[in-house]
Amino acid sequence: MHDLLEQLSEDERVRLKPTQHPVWTEPMLARLTKKRFSGPDWLFERKLDGERALAFHHDNEVRLLSRNRKDLNGSYPELIDALGRQPCTDFVADGEIVAFVGHLTSFARLQGRMQTRDPQAARASGIAVFFYLFDLPYLAGYDLCGLSLRRRKALLRQAITFQDPIRFTAHRNRHGEAFLRDACAKGWEGLIAKLASGPYRHERSSDWLKLKCSRGQELVIGGFTAPKGSREGFGALLLGYYDDGKLRYAGKVGTGFDDEFLAEMRGRLDHLARSRSAFAEEVHEAGVTFVEPELVAEIAFTEWTAAGRLRHPRFLGLRRDKAAHDVTREMPEN
């Protein structure tokens, strides 16, 4: 792998940092934007609807960690096997784990893998998963974060053998607006625009921008309502986000659940029940049970109302890759 680094220019070699294989590295995160743009300085990738993960391969050990550092090895054993077969044995790669329904990535389908830590159960689930890699923060004793994104992606393509279930995240140059129109027409979630010359920053940065076809974000579950009629489990989930340390109420979601989830989720919610609301505002809903704000849900919706509530929300699934206290309201950049 050192042969790959020898192709770097003198200026690029100065940006390399000799270092031991990292135990952990904070992932780079994108900011939401309303912008629709094109330009030679940007790369445009498909926004995949899955679970963000970092792969650490050192000698004979492979670790797959979520963006909040949870161990994912038990959930995706076939990915561990595929990463372990890589000829390169000293790298950290960044990517997204996905499952498909037809040609579209489905976070709801991926739930069947995210909610298990048993490798045997994961293999027997019948849910095929793929790991789309899009960045390479570390390779063969060097921190690559100071290199440009374009160079890191070139090294990624050369260092990793891409064969299912490991896939390379392709990108387009320049024509972001046309690509986004095409993406939305295909039913994709959107695009990620990335500054081609940018370094890998261990934080949320405007060097990476989310261009969404529809609205959606993570929200904290702070309670639930009682089921009505023939429905079992619960009626709706009460949702919120943190603002200046306070859990703000964002409304409730009552669609997107199947019967199996309603029953299983009710057990988890009962275990988290608390006597008082964790929301900063008073919640005017009937038959409410409040819970400890520990679980995070992925929610699709049409817009925020003037009162700060979700309009037409729909539950997509639970997230385990983001801590509840890190959930804030996503405000798009102009």
Secondary structure, 3 states (H helix, E strand, C coil): CHHHHHCCCHHHHHHCEECCCCCCCCCCEEEEECCCCCEEEEEEEECCCCEEEEEEEECCEEEEEECCCCECCCCCHHHHHHHHCCCCCEEEEEEEEECEECCEECHHHHHHHHCCCCHHHHHCCCCCCEEEEEEEEEECCEECCCCCHHHHHHHHHHHCCCCCCEEECCEEEECHHHHHHHHHHCCCCEEEEEECCCCCCCCEEEEEEEEECCEEEEEEEEEEECCCCCCCCCCCEEEEEEECCEEEEEEEECCCCCHHHHHHHHHHHHHCEECCCCECCCCCCCCEEEECCCCEEEEEECEECCCCCEECCEEEEEECCCCHHHCCCCCCEC
